Structures are given as C-alpha cells and as structure tokens.
Amino acid sequence: MFPSPPPATRALILINIAVSLLQQLLPNLMAGLFALWPPRSGL
C-alpha cells in the first residue's frame, strides 16, 4: 500500500475537494470570486 501523505499534502487535497463541492453547489458565486476578469468589466 501507499504511505500516508504528509499533513500539508492532505490539507491541500481536502481544500481542493471542498472548493470543488462549493463550485458545484454555487457556480455563479465561485466564478465571480475566482475567475480572471478583464479590467473595467464591472465585476
């Protein structure tokens, strides 16, 4: 079997899963917060 990942790696994986779930539940909010918008787009 594989060895247990270090705590930092485990934390990054859990954060990735949480953000992925939030993106599925709240797509417009996540796109507005994290998307790259051009300057002066009003967003």
C-alpha positions as CSV (number, residue, x, y, z in Angstrom):
1,M,0.0,0.0,0.0
2,F,0.9,3.7,-0.3
3,P,2.4,5.5,2.7
4,S,0.3,8.2,4.4
5,P,0.7,11.6,2.8
6,P,2.3,14.4,4.8
7,P,-0.2,16.8,6.6
8,A,0.3,19.6,4.1
9,T,-0.5,17.4,1.2
10,R,-3.5,16.0,3.0
11,A,-4.7,19.6,3.7
12,L,-4.3,20.6,0.1
13,I,-6.3,17.6,-1.1
14,L,-9.1,18.4,1.4
15,I,-9.2,22.1,0.4
16,N,-9.4,21.0,-3.3
17,I,-12.3,18.8,-2.5
18,A,-14.1,21.5,-0.6
19,V,-13.7,24.1,-3.3
20,S,-14.8,21.6,-5.9
21,L,-18.0,20.9,-3.9
22,L,-18.7,24.6,-3.5
23,Q,-18.2,25.2,-7.2
24,Q,-20.8,22.5,-7.9
25,L,-23.3,24.0,-5.4
26,L,-22.7,27.7,-6.0
27,P,-21.3,28.0,-9.6
28,N,-22.1,31.8,-10.1
29,L,-20.6,32.8,-6.7
30,M,-17.4,30.8,-7.3
31,A,-16.9,32.1,-10.8
32,G,-17.4,35.7,-9.6
33,L,-14.9,35.3,-6.8
34,F,-12.2,33.3,-8.5
35,A,-12.4,33.9,-12.3
36,L,-10.0,36.1,-14.1
37,W,-12.0,39.1,-15.3
38,P,-10.6,41.8,-17.6
39,P,-10.1,45.2,-16.2
40,R,-13.1,47.6,-16.3
41,S,-15.5,44.7,-16.8
42,G,-17.6,45.9,-13.9
43,L,-17.2,42.7,-11.9
